[in-house]
Amino acid sequence: MEINTVCVCGAGTMGSGIAQVAAAAGKSVVLYELNGAVLEKARAGIAKNLQTLVEKGKLEAPAADHIIGRIRFTSSVDDCVADLVVEAIIEKMEAKTALFARLAGLNGPQTIFASNTSSLSISALASTLPAPGRVAGLHFFNPAPLMKLVEVVKGKDTDPAVTEALVAFTKAVGKVPVVCADAPGFIVNRVARPYYIESLRLAEEGVPFETIDRLLEAQGFKMGPFKLMDLIGNDVNYAVSCSVYEQMGNPERLKPSNIQKERVESGNLGRKTGKGYYDYSK
Ligand SMILES: CC(=O)CC(=O)SCCNC(=O)CCNC(=O)[C@H](O)C(C)(C)COP(=O)(O)OP(=O)(O)OC[C@H]1O[C@@H](n2cnc3c(N)ncnc32)[C@H](O)[C@@H]1OP(=O)(O)O
């Protein structure tokens, strides 16, 4: 079950990063996004990332051209035919199931349907499709071109051959796969939840978020929790917080914070909107 062609659905931060990673590894990629402005931003972002690598001497200019040339940017769902479909659209189950149902009708029986969801149940997503055995999780981390880990999530019906194919694909694109069970937040988001939630509690109690970030970075964390939430996107992080909280039975210790909710409602989503906990507009 070799994966040579990849369709990435959703050209936001994660989708464009995954498309870049797959194209850089020689795969033929379709990047599908309905919103033309988002698609254009993705094209410009990938071109800029590749240009930066060229300027640093890490990539030859012709190789950069080949990488971006391997990505077909499209707003037409009819182009979404591939060996592997990876969805990285909005973190809502109904949107994901509707997309996969549509794409199942376009693709052949061998196509693998993978979700980059951070926390939604892969088994629940698969159960709505005609071939649940072809569905799995393929969870990249932000920024996808840099972060090595990928969680390969087995749903209750995922065919073992599909898991194997995704492990091989992950390695082929230069990442490190970890196969995990379909549990709330999988591994990383389950373990990381208290990093955010407890930091938000401290902020609610009046500790400045800059101080919390500074202290944790001084302890060796690459990014303090507030900088990291701004990188991930406060909308994404809040959706994951709510999803893990609900799936774990609403324990007080995992209750999402109003501070997160307020950031989402005010549109201060982090780096991608120019403002979150910090201001990136300057
Ligand atoms: C919500 C979910 O389900 C999943 C998630 O995504 S959880 C979040 C997971 N991500 C993390 O935990 C990220 C933690 N942070 C880090 O690892 C690092 O801070 C970082 C890699 C993002 C940046 O590294 P840094 O050393 O702090 O900063 P910086 O010096 O600016 O960057 C280091 C290199 O990365 C590159 N880089 C930084 N951001 C980049 C991006 N978005 N895309 C591509 N390259 C990037 C820089 O150009 C630089 O390259 P050189 O070494 O060639 O100069």
The ligand as an ORCA input file, in Angstrom:
! r2SCAN-3c Opt
* xyz 0 1
  C      -2.558     21.561     19.069
  C      -1.953     20.313     18.644
  O      -2.662     19.351     18.566
  C      -0.603     20.064     18.309
  C       0.457     21.094     18.416
  O       0.826     21.594     17.423
  S       1.139     21.347     19.949
  C       2.503     22.403     19.618
  C       3.725     21.660     19.251
  N       4.796     22.600     18.976
  C       5.691     22.949     19.905
  O       5.678     22.447     21.009
  C       6.652     23.996     19.460
  C       7.591     24.384     20.563
  N       8.545     25.360     20.063
  C       9.640     25.005     19.378
  O       9.943     23.843     19.171
  C      10.526     26.120     18.907
  O      10.276     27.256     19.711
  C      10.315     26.493     17.404
  C      10.786     25.326     16.560
  C       8.857     26.808     17.059
  C      11.118     27.740     17.093
  O      12.431     27.511     17.469
  P      13.245     28.599     18.333
  O      14.626     28.081     18.481
  O      12.442     28.865     19.555
  O      13.166     29.922     17.475
  P      13.943     30.356     16.177
  O      15.397     30.542     16.463
  O      13.160     31.517     15.661
  O      13.739     29.152     15.170
  C      14.628     28.051     15.061
  C      14.607     27.581     13.631
  O      13.279     27.189     13.262
  C      12.823     27.928     12.117
  N      11.380     28.185     12.274
  C      10.767     28.803     13.296
  N       9.430     28.798     13.101
  C       9.205     28.166     11.919
  C       8.035     27.851     11.165
  N       6.817     28.193     11.577
  N       8.180     27.187      9.991
  C       9.391     26.827      9.524
  N      10.552     27.108     10.207
  C      10.446     27.777     11.389
  C      13.632     29.225     12.172
  O      13.717     29.816     10.883
  C      14.977     28.726     12.678
  O      15.686     28.111     11.604
  P      17.316     28.093     11.590
  O      17.753     27.241     12.724
  O      17.612     27.492     10.245
  O      17.727     29.532     11.690
*
